[in-house]
Amino acid sequence: SKLASSMAFSRVLMSSSNARSSAVADFGKQIAARLALTLEGVKAASEIERSHVMTVEAVESSIKKNAETEEELAGALEFALENPLVSSSLAYDLTPKGLSSDENEVSNAAASTSALAMRILNEAYVCSFNEDKAKYEKCLDLFVSSVVNACDLSNQNPKDNERKRIANAAASLLPHQLGAAPFLTPSSLNLVSSLCDIDEVVKKFSTKTPSQTIAEAAAARTAKAAAEKRATAALLILRDVAFQRDALRGSAVDCAVAIASGRLPASAQIEDKALKLVMNVIFPKNVDCADKVITSAAKELEFATRFAIENHEKIKKANEASARKKEKHGYSSKSALAPQSDEEKQALDRVRKPVVLVMALAVRRPEIIKAIMENGCRDGADVLAKAIRTNMPKLARAAATKHGAAKIAVQVADMASEKEAPLLICFLDNLVTAADKSLPSQELIDACQEIQKARLDADGKPDIRYIMPVVSGIKRVELLKELPDFVKGSDEILKTALHRMSERLGRYSMIFRDEPDPTENTLRGMSSCEQMVYLHQLDFHAIGIPQKRYLDVIRVCLEDDEVFNDRVVQAALDYISGKFLEGESLPLAYMRTIILTCSKHESLHSWICHVLLPRLVEGQVHSDKRQWEGWMRCAKMLENTGDQGISSLEAIEKLPEEQKKMYRAKYPKK
């Protein structure tokens, strides 16, 4: 009967476990393994039923944690319920028995490849040739689930010494046992990876409480170290499988990369170890390993992209709500790349790890940069694009060091489509930033100019955005030729270009530099003072822009008083007035700029009244009707300022008699 069979199996199993002779014990395990797989549907006797229950609970727990292998684990669970003797045998060595055995005895019970679980696996493998071919795979999933469950129970009950001994022994022997297994499956590797899910455990044992005793603190540290050791053993299994089992190399690498990228749960320390395993151990092993790593990383980037797109609307609404709240309280975000809400911060944390991993691989295989830009520019993947931009400086710095800035710039530009242009420009920007405080090299400047010629804008002309990263290193005389194109662009493009031109010339911001050798143009970049001068001197008719745009460009600069402050404006106006005395005509917008400056910079009133206006009178400003109208308006604004000692009366008195009468006729003295 089934009851008698169950009792007989239990006696065989107990006898093999208690046998003093290793040969007798091994023989008993062989018999038990054969009986377990033969006696299908026989319930486990009370002595070993606890092991069966533990296996079932282990698989149910694994199903909850491993959604990707839910179908395979559901089949394993059904198999365990139909074969209680098999499930009992697989978890028998992992079940606490309440005995006062020491740690060595626990280890020896499962140390060799002749352990009961291994005998079951070998017997199932033999049976799979003639019977159900999935029987071995189900047994393997049951065994690994039981080991993972034993480790989880130890993490939950760190004071239970027997569970701790069992978990430590099982995790340390698992690499040897799986190494000796006939073959492994992707689902079993996913189960092994769940040993790394110790983040909550590490946080729990790392938190100290005021009431915690020295002994409790020591026990917590020991439990934390044991959990990390078991997780490390899981990474070693993935490494061994990747190196030794070609058929499963891809699955092992997938798991390791998923842990490193944060998709499979793990503690920060284990994620770091997984990243080092992938980058420093598996990738350099051989070409096939490297290709598998790149394929897996591309999958993780795709997962991150889908996550970003699926959560786009949620993040957008959260950002809008956060923006309204900040506006209400008068707050403003300092950085465009900073998260605007808690939801966006969480999403950035989720997608950052795969981005960093793929970027690290892209340094070794630059062609991967194409996938980074392609995914970052997909509709709705805004949070991924932000993560890419945030980490772009590291990629650019490393790629420039390894391949050369000019070479990698051209290579990436050749790969990027027009839709990916924003991230391409971001990459080029950071190639220049990576050069620290030095000017961009001539090779990089030539490369960007080559890219500009190859990539045309909507009007079929070279796109000016591609030389903006290197304008600080371009000769000033050449920048003068490019300036009209920047003016024709949007205000944002113009401001960015002007900033890049002057970013290495902070100490010269209030100076119009003269060429050291008039016969040779050597000055590079363009200071803020020089920009203001040259913008005024633009011949808008010749370059084909409306007068309104010419005037708006100067207004945009004046509004940016962090760059074009009062001293910069004063230096530019002073330089132009000096040239006026030398015989050059005043630019059209000159007096308009002075009037705007009077309204914006009260600090310059005295200088305008006592220096600039008299100087313009000396240069006979009244000979130009438009400039003379502007001069009179400016003089009127400052004639009665109310500030002691600040008045344009002195300049007015210096006017020729005819012009003075003309001024008083238009603006009578009060």
C-alpha positions in Angstrom: 0.0 0.0 0.0 1.0 3.6 -0.3 1.2 4.0 3.5 3.6 1.1 3.7 5.7 2.5 0.8 5.8 5.8 2.6 7.0 4.3 5.9 9.5 2.1 4.1 11.0 5.1 2.2 11.2 7.1 5.4 13.1 4.3 7.1 15.6 4.0 4.1 16.1 7.8 4.2 16.6 8.0 7.9 19.0 5.0 7.9 21.1 6.5 5.1 21.3 9.8 7.0 22.4 8.1 10.3 24.8 5.5 8.8 28.4 5.8 10.1 29.8 4.3 6.9 30.0 6.7 4.0 29.6 3.8 1.6 26.5 2.6 3.3 25.1 6.1 3.4 25.8 6.7 -0.3 24.1 3.3 -1.1 21.1 4.2 0.9 20.8 7.6 -0.9 20.9 5.9 -4.2 18.1 3.6 -3.2 16.1 6.5 -1.7 16.6 8.5 -5.0 15.3 5.6 -7.1 12.3 5.0 -4.8 11.4 8.7 -4.7 11.1 9.0 -8.4 9.4 5.6 -8.7 6.8 6.0 -6.0 4.8 8.8 -7.6 1.8 10.1 -5.6 3.0 8.5 -2.3 2.7 11.0 0.5 5.6 11.7 2.7 5.7 10.1 6.2 5.4 12.4 9.2 9.2 12.2 9.8 10.0 13.9 6.5 6.8 15.8 5.7 8.3 19.0 7.0 10.9 18.8 4.2 8.1 18.5 1.6 6.2 21.5 3.1 9.4 23.5 3.0 10.0 22.7 -0.7 6.4 23.7 -1.6 6.7 27.0 0.4 10.1 27.6 -1.3 8.7 27.3 -4.8 5.6 29.4 -3.9 8.0 32.1 -2.6 10.2 31.9 -5.8 7.1 32.3 -8.0 6.3 35.6 -6.3 9.9 36.9 -6.7 10.6 35.6 -10.2 7.9 36.7 -12.6 10.0 35.9 -15.6 10.1 32.2 -14.8 6.6 31.9 -13.3 5.5 29.3 -15.9 8.5 27.0 -15.3 8.1 27.3 -11.5 4.4 26.7 -11.7 5.3 23.3 -13.4 7.8 22.6 -10.7 5.3 23.3 -8.0 2.8 20.9 -9.6 5.5 18.3 -9.8 6.4 18.7 -6.1 2.7 18.3 -5.1 2.4 15.1 -7.2 5.8 13.7 -6.0 6.0 14.5 -2.2 8.9 12.0 -1.8 11.0 13.8 -4.4 10.4 17.2 -2.8 11.1 15.8 0.7 14.4 14.4 -0.5 15.6 17.5 -2.2 15.1 19.6 0.9 15.9 17.0 3.5 19.4 18.2 4.2 18.1 21.8 4.4 15.5 21.2 7.0 16.3 21.9 10.6 16.0 18.8 12.7 16.5 20.2 16.1 19.7 18.3 16.7 22.8 19.6 18.5 25.1 18.8 15.6 28.0 21.2 15.0 28.6 23.1 11.8 31.0 20.6 10.4 28.4 17.8 10.6 25.9 19.9 8.8 28.4 20.7 6.1 29.5 17.0 5.7 25.9 15.9 5.3 25.8 17.8 2.0 29.4 18.3 1.1 30.0 15.7 -1.6 28.3 15.3 -4.9 26.8 12.1 -3.5 24.5 14.2 -1.3 20.9 13.1 -1.4 19.7 16.1 -3.5 22.5 15.4 -6.1 21.4 11.7 -6.2 17.9 12.8 -6.9 19.1 15.1 -9.7 21.2 12.4 -11.3 18.4 9.9 -11.1 16.0 12.4 -12.6 18.5 13.1 -15.4 18.7 9.4 -16.2 14.9 9.0 -16.2 14.5 12.0 -18.5 16.1 10.0 -21.4 13.2 7.6 -21.5 10.4 9.3 -19.7 9.4 12.9 -19.0 12.3 15.1 -20.3 11.2 18.0 -18.0 11.4 15.9 -14.9 15.1 16.8 -14.3 14.5 20.5 -14.9 11.6 20.5 -12.4 13.8 18.7 -9.8 16.6 21.2 -10.4 14.2 24.2 -9.9 12.9 22.6 -6.7 16.4 22.1 -5.3 17.6 25.6 -6.0 14.4 27.1 -4.7 14.9 25.2 -1.5 18.4 26.5 -1.1 17.3 30.1 -1.7 14.4 29.6 0.8 16.8 28.3 3.4 19.0 31.4 3.0 15.9 33.7 3.2 14.8 32.0 6.4 18.2 32.5 7.8 18.1 36.2 6.9 14.7 36.5 8.6 15.8 34.7 11.8 19.5 35.6 12.4 19.3 34.3 16.0 18.5 30.8 14.8 21.9 29.2 14.7 20.8 26.0 13.1 19.2 27.8 10.2 22.3 29.9 9.8 24.5 26.9 9.7 22.3 25.2 7.1 22.1 28.3 4.9 25.8 29.0 5.0 26.6 25.4 4.2 24.0 25.2 1.4 25.2 28.5 -0.2 28.9 27.6 0.0 28.3 24.1 -1.6 25.8 25.3 -4.2 28.6 26.3 -6.7 30.1 22.8 -6.5 26.8 21.1 -6.7 25.6 23.0 -9.7 29.0 22.6 -11.3 28.6 18.9 -11.0 25.0 18.9 -12.2 24.4 17.3 -15.7 23.0 20.5 -17.1 21.4 23.7 -15.8 18.5 25.8 -17.0 17.8 29.6 -17.4 15.1 29.3 -14.7 17.6 27.8 -12.2 20.0 30.7 -12.9 17.3 33.2 -12.2 16.6 31.4 -8.9 20.3 31.6 -8.1 20.3 35.3 -8.8 17.6 35.8 -6.2 20.2 35.0 -3.5 21.4 38.6 -4.2 18.1 40.0 -3.0 19.5 41.1 0.4 19.0 44.9 0.3 16.3 44.9 3.0 18.4 42.5 5.1 21.5 44.7 4.8 19.5 47.9 5.7 17.9 46.1 8.6 21.1 44.8 10.1 23.0 48.1 9.4 20.5 50.1 11.4 21.5 50.6 15.1 18.9 51.2 17.8 19.6 52.8 21.2 18.4 49.7 23.0 20.7 47.4 21.0 23.3 45.6 23.1 26.8 44.9 22.1 26.0 41.2 21.5 23.0 42.1 19.4 25.0 44.5 17.3 27.7 41.8 16.8 25.0 39.3 15.8 23.6 41.8 13.3 27.0 42.4 11.7 27.6 38.6 11.5 24.2 38.1 9.8 24.8 40.9 7.4 28.3 39.5 6.5 26.8 36.0 6.0 24.0 37.3 3.7 26.6 39.1 1.6 28.8 36.0 1.4 25.9 34.0 0.2 25.1 36.6 -2.4 28.7 36.6 -3.5 28.5 32.9 -4.0 25.6 33.4 -6.4 27.7 35.7 -8.5 30.5 33.1 -8.5 28.0 30.5 -9.8 27.0 32.9 -12.7 30.7 33.4 -13.5 31.4 29.7 -13.6 28.4 29.0 -15.8 29.4 31.8 -18.2 32.9 30.4 -18.5 32.2 26.6 -18.5 28.8 26.1 -20.0 28.6 27.6 -23.5 24.9 26.8 -24.0 23.9 28.8 -20.9 26.5 31.6 -21.2 23.9 34.0 -22.5 21.5 33.3 -19.6 24.2 33.6 -17.0 25.4 36.9 -18.4 21.8 38.1 -18.6 21.4 37.5 -14.9 24.7 39.1 -14.0 24.0 42.2 -16.1 20.5 42.4 -14.7 21.9 42.5 -11.2 24.5 45.1 -12.1 21.9 47.3 -13.7 19.5 47.1 -10.8 16.6 45.3 -12.5 17.1 42.2 -10.4 17.0 43.2 -6.7 20.3 43.3 -4.8 22.1 45.4 -2.2 24.3 48.3 -3.4 27.5 46.4 -2.6 26.4 43.3 -4.5 25.4 45.5 -7.5 28.9 46.9 -7.4 30.4 43.5 -7.3 28.2 42.4 -10.2 29.3 45.4 -12.3 32.9 44.5 -11.6 32.2 40.9 -12.5 30.6 41.9 -15.8 33.2 44.6 -16.8 36.4 43.2 -15.4 36.0 39.4 -15.5 33.4 38.3 -18.0 33.8 40.9 -20.7 37.5 40.5 -21.2 37.4 36.7 -21.1 36.9 36.2 -24.9 35.0 37.7 -27.8 31.9 35.6 -27.3 31.6 36.6 -23.6 32.1 40.3 -24.6 29.3 39.9 -27.3 27.0 38.3 -24.7 27.6 41.1 -22.3 26.8 43.7 -24.9 23.6 41.9 -25.9 22.5 41.7 -22.3 23.3 45.3 -21.7 21.2 46.3 -24.7 18.3 44.3 -23.3 18.6 46.2 -20.0 18.7 49.5 -21.8 15.5 48.5 -23.7 13.9 47.6 -20.3 14.9 51.0 -19.0 13.5 52.7 -22.1 10.2 51.0 -21.8 10.0 51.9 -18.1 10.7 55.6 -19.0 8.0 55.6 -21.7 5.4 53.8 -19.5 5.9 56.3 -16.7 6.2 59.4 -18.9 2.7 60.8 -18.2 2.9 60.0 -14.5 6.3 61.8 -14.2 5.1 64.7 -16.3 2.0 65.3 -14.1 4.2 65.0 -10.9 6.7 67.6 -12.4 3.9 70.0 -13.2 2.5 69.7 -9.7 5.9 70.2 -8.2 6.6 73.2 -10.5 3.3 74.9 -9.4 4.2 74.3 -5.7 7.7 75.7 -6.2 6.3 78.7 -8.1 3.9 79.4 -5.3 6.7 79.5 -2.7 9.1 81.3 -5.0 11.5 78.4 -5.5 13.3 77.6 -8.7 15.3 74.7 -9.9 19.0 75.5 -10.3 19.8 72.7 -12.8 17.8 71.5 -15.8 19.1 68.0 -15.2 18.0 67.9 -11.5 14.9 65.8 -10.8 11.8 68.1 -10.6 9.7 65.8 -8.4 10.0 62.7 -6.2 8.6 60.5 -8.9 11.2 61.7 -11.4 13.9 61.1 -8.8 12.8 57.5 -8.4 12.6 57.0 -12.1 16.1 58.5 -12.6 17.5 56.1 -10.0 15.9 53.2 -11.8 17.2 54.0 -15.3 20.6 55.4 -14.2 22.3 52.1 -13.6 21.6 50.5 -17.0 22.7 53.8 -18.6 26.0 53.8 -16.6 26.6 50.1 -17.5 26.0 50.6 -21.2 28.2 53.8 -21.2 31.0 51.8 -19.6 30.8 49.2 -22.4 30.5 52.0 -25.0 34.0 53.2 -24.1 35.3 49.8 -25.2 32.8 49.4 -28.1 32.0 52.9 -29.4 29.3 51.6 -31.7 27.1 51.1 -28.7 26.8 54.9 -28.4 24.3 54.6 -31.2 21.9 52.6 -29.1 22.3 55.0 -26.2 21.3 58.0 -28.3 18.6 56.1 -30.2 16.8 55.0 -27.0 17.3 58.4 -25.3 15.6 60.1 -28.2 12.5 57.9 -28.3 9.1 59.6 -27.8 8.3 59.7 -24.1 11.7 58.5 -22.9 12.4 62.0 -21.3 13.7 60.6 -18.0 16.1 58.3 -19.8 17.4 61.2 -21.9 17.9 63.1 -18.7 19.9 60.2 -17.2 22.0 60.0 -20.3 22.7 63.8 -20.3 23.7 63.6 -16.6 26.2 60.9 -17.2 27.4 62.1 -20.6 30.5 63.8 -19.2 31.9 60.5 -17.9 31.3 58.8 -21.2 32.9 61.7 -23.2 35.9 61.9 -20.9 36.6 58.2 -21.1 36.0 57.9 -24.8 38.2 60.9 -25.6 41.0 59.4 -23.5 40.8 56.0 -25.1 40.1 56.9 -28.7 41.0 60.6 -29.1 38.4 63.4 -29.0 38.5 64.2 -32.7 38.2 60.5 -33.8 35.4 59.6 -31.5 33.5 62.8 -32.4 33.4 62.0 -36.1 32.6 58.3 -35.4 29.6 59.1 -33.2 28.4 61.8 -35.6 28.4 59.3 -38.5 26.2 57.0 -36.4 23.7 59.6 -35.2 20.5 60.3 -37.1 18.9 63.7 -37.2 16.5 62.8 -34.5 19.4 62.0 -32.2 21.1 65.4 -32.9 20.4 66.8 -29.4 22.3 64.0 -27.7 25.0 64.2 -30.3 25.5 67.8 -29.6 25.5 67.0 -25.8 28.2 64.5 -26.5 30.3 67.0 -28.5 29.8 69.6 -25.7 31.2 67.2 -23.1 34.1 66.3 -25.3 35.2 69.9 -25.0 34.4 70.1 -21.3 36.5 67.0 -20.7 39.5 69.0 -21.8 39.4 70.9 -18.4 40.5 74.5 -18.7 42.5 74.1 -21.9 41.2 75.2 -25.3 39.8 72.6 -27.7 42.5 71.1 -29.9 42.7 72.1 -33.5 42.0 68.4 -34.4 38.7 68.5 -32.5 37.8 71.9 -34.1 38.5 70.5 -37.6 36.3 67.4 -36.7 33.4 69.6 -35.6 33.6 71.7 -38.7 33.7 68.6 -40.8 30.5 67.4 -38.9 28.9 70.8 -39.5 29.5 70.6 -43.2 28.0 67.0 -43.4 24.9 67.8 -41.4 22.7 70.4 -43.0 19.9 72.4 -41.4 16.3 72.8 -42.7 17.5 75.4 -45.2 20.2 73.1 -46.6 23.0 75.1 -44.9 25.7 73.7 -42.5 24.1 73.4 -39.1 25.8 75.9 -36.7 25.0 73.8 -33.6 27.8 71.4 -34.4 30.6 74.0 -34.0 29.2 75.6 -30.9 31.1 73.2 -28.6 34.4 74.4 -30.0 33.9 78.1 -30.6 36.1 78.9 -27.6 39.1 77.6 -29.6 38.2 79.1 -33.0 40.1 82.2 -34.0 38.2 85.4 -33.4 38.5 86.5 -37.0 36.8 83.3 -38.1 34.1 83.7 -35.4 33.2 87.0 -36.9 32.3 85.2 -40.1 30.1 82.7 -38.1 28.4 85.4 -36.0 25.7 86.2 -38.5 24.6 82.6 -38.6 24.3 82.5 -34.8 22.3 85.7 -34.9 19.9 84.1 -37.4 19.3 81.2 -35.0 17.1 81.2 -32.0 17.8 83.3 -28.9 18.8 80.1 -27.1 21.3 79.1 -29.8 22.7 82.7 -29.8 23.1 82.8 -26.0 24.7 79.4 -25.9 27.1 80.3 -28.7 28.1 83.6 -27.0 28.6 81.7 -23.7 30.9 79.1 -25.3 32.9 81.8 -27.1 33.8 83.6 -23.9 33.9 80.6 -21.4 37.7 80.6 -21.4 38.1 84.4 -21.3 36.6 85.3 -18.0 39.5 87.5 -17.0 39.1 89.4 -20.3 35.3 89.9 -20.1 35.6 93.7 -19.8 38.4 94.1 -22.4 38.4 94.4 -26.2 41.7 92.6 -27.0 44.0 93.8 -29.7 46.0 91.4 -31.8 49.6 91.1 -30.5 50.8 91.1 -34.1 48.5 93.1 -36.5 49.7 91.1 -39.4 48.7 87.8 -37.9 45.3 86.8 -36.4 46.0 84.6 -33.3 43.3 85.6 -30.8 40.8 82.8 -30.1 37.3 83.0 -28.7 35.5 86.2 -28.1 35.2 88.1 -24.8 31.8 89.5 -23.6 33.0 93.0 -24.4 34.0 92.0 -27.9 30.7 90.3 -28.5 28.8 93.4 -27.6 30.9 95.5 -29.9 30.7 93.1 -32.8 26.9 92.7 -32.4 26.5 96.4 -32.6 28.7 96.6 -35.8 26.7 93.9 -37.6 25.5 95.0 -41.1 22.1 93.5 -40.9 21.2 94.4 -44.5 24.3 92.6 -45.8 23.7 89.4 -43.8 20.0 89.3 -44.6 18.3 89.8 -41.3 15.5 92.3 -40.4 16.5 95.4 -38.4 14.1 94.2 -35.7 16.2 91.0 -35.2 19.4 93.1 -35.1 17.9 95.2 -32.3 16.4 92.2 -30.5 19.7 90.4 -30.4 21.3 93.3 -28.5 18.3 93.6 -26.2 18.6 89.8 -25.4 22.3 90.3 -24.4 21.5 93.4 -22.2 18.8 91.4 -20.4 21.4 88.7 -19.5 23.0 90.9 -16.9 24.8 88.0 -15.3 27.1 87.9 -18.4 26.6 91.4 -19.8 26.8 93.3 -16.5 27.2 97.0 -16.2 31.0 96.9 -16.4 30.9 94.8 -19.6 28.4 97.2 -21.2 30.5 100.2 -20.1 33.6 98.7 -21.7 31.8 98.0 -25.0 30.2 101.5 -25.2 33.5 103.1 -24.3 35.3 101.2 -27.0 32.8 102.1 -29.7 32.8 105.8 -28.6 36.6 105.8 -28.9 36.4 104.5 -32.4 33.9 107.2 -33.1 36.4 109.8 -32.2 38.8 108.2 -34.5 36.4 108.7 -37.4 34.3 105.5 -37.5 30.5 106.0 -37.6 28.4 104.9 -34.7 26.4 101.7 -35.1 22.7 102.0 -35.6 21.8 100.5 -32.2 24.4 102.5 -30.3 22.3 105.3 -28.8 19.4 102.9 -28.2 21.7 100.7 -26.2 22.8 103.7 -24.1 19.1 104.6 -23.4 18.4 101.0 -22.3 21.5 101.1 -20.2 20.3 104.2 -18.4 17.1 102.4 -17.5 18.8 99.2 -16.4 22.1 100.2 -14.8 21.9 103.2 -12.5 25.5 102.7 -11.6 26.5 104.0 -15.0 24.6 107.3 -14.9 27.6 109.3 -13.7 29.9 107.8 -16.4 27.4 108.4 -19.1 26.7 112.0 -18.0 30.3 113.1 -17.5 32.3 111.0 -20.0 30.2 109.3 -22.7 27.8 112.1 -23.7 30.5 114.8 -23.8 32.7 112.5 -25.9 29.9 112.0 -28.4 29.4 115.8 -28.5 33.1 116.1 -29.2 32.7 113.6 -32.1 29.8 115.7 -33.5 27.1 113.1 -32.9 24.6 115.8 -34.2 25.8 115.2 -37.7 23.8 111.9 -37.8 20.1 112.6 -37.5 19.2 109.2 -35.9 22.1 109.3 -33.4 21.4 112.9 -32.6 17.8 112.1 -31.7 19.0 109.3 -29.5 21.6 111.6 -27.8 18.9 114.1 -27.0 16.6 111.5 -25.5 19.4 110.1 -23.4 20.4 113.6 -22.2 16.8 114.4 -21.3 16.5 111.2 -19.2 19.6 112.2 -17.2 19.1 115.9 -17.0 17.1 115.8 -13.8 17.9 112.5 -12.1 17.6 113.8 -8.6 21.0 112.3 -7.7 23.4 114.9 -6.4 26.2 115.6 -8.9 24.7 113.4 -11.6 23.2 115.3 -14.5 23.7 115.6 -18.2 23.6 119.4 -18.0 27.4 119.6 -18.4 27.2 117.6 -21.7 24.3 119.8 -22.9 26.3 122.9 -22.2 29.1 121.6 -24.4 26.8 121.4 -27.4 27.3 123.9 -30.3 24.9 126.8 -30.0 22.7 125.7 -32.8 22.3 122.2 -31.4 21.7 123.5 -27.9 18.8 125.6 -29.2 17.5 122.6 -31.0 17.7 120.5 -27.8 16.0 123.2 -25.8 13.3 123.7 -28.4 12.4 120.0 -28.1 13.0 119.7 -24.3 12.5 123.1 -22.6 14.3 123.6 -19.4 12.0 123.4 -16.4 
